[in-house]
Amino acid sequence: MNYIEILEAALAEKSTSRKKLAESLGVSPAAVTNVLTKSARNGINLNTFLNMLDCLEYEVVVQKKTQGRRREGQMVLVTDKGE
């Protein structure tokens, strides 16, 4: 999953709207939408991603790569290959 897919999945899992996320972050809904559009894919920084996840009550865990299926609810952030 890329960061957009992870944020969209977290929004859906929490049943939270982009507007509510924007309010939690103290930004406009348009700012959240901009981050979640493919045109902004190269523009997000790690702190923005982490702040958005934190507002959605998610965290990032770094661990050694493993193969196989993940537990339900886990998401793996990968780079977009070929872009």
N, C-alpha and C positions, 0 to 999 in steps of 0.2 A: 504494500500500500504506500502511496505517496502521502505527503503531509495533508493535502487537501482531502483525500479519501479518509484519512484518520480523523480529521476534524469534523467532517460530515457525519461519519459513523458515530463519533462521540455525541454530536448534537442530536442525532436520531435516538441513540440509546438513552440519553437524558431527557428526551422529549422537550428540548429547549430550542427556541427560535433564535435566529440570527439577531433579532432585535434584543432579546433578553441577554444574549451573550455580549452584545455591544454595550448595553447598560452596565453589565458587570465589569467590563473593561474600561468604561468611561470614554467610549468612542462612539462615533455615529454608526448606525446600521450599514451605511454605505461603505465605511472603512472595513467592516467585517466582510461584507460581500466582495469587496475588492481583493482581500486576502484569499478568499475562497474561489476566485475565478482563475482559470488556467492562465490568463494573461499576467497574473501576479506570481506565477509559479517560481520565477527566479528572483522575486523581490522580497520574500519573507526572510526575516532573520530568526535565529534560534530563540531569542528572548520573546519575540512575538508569539511564536509557536508554543513555547512553554507557558506564557501567560494565558493564552487561550485555553490550553489544556487544564491549567490550574483552575480557571474559572468554571470549567466543566467537571471538576473533581477527578481529573486523571493525572497520572504522573508518568515520567519517562524513567525506564530502568535500563541500564547498560549491562549487557552480559555477553559472554562468549557465544558465538553463533552455534546454533544447534539445528539439526535436521528434524524433519517430521512435523506433525501437526502441533499446533499450539493449543493450550487450554482455551476453553470458551472465554471470550472477553479480552483475550490478548490480541494485540495488533503489532505487526512488524513494519517498521518504517524502512523503506528501501529507496535507493536512488532510481531515477527514471533513466533507464539505459537507452541510448540512441537519441537522446534529445540534447 
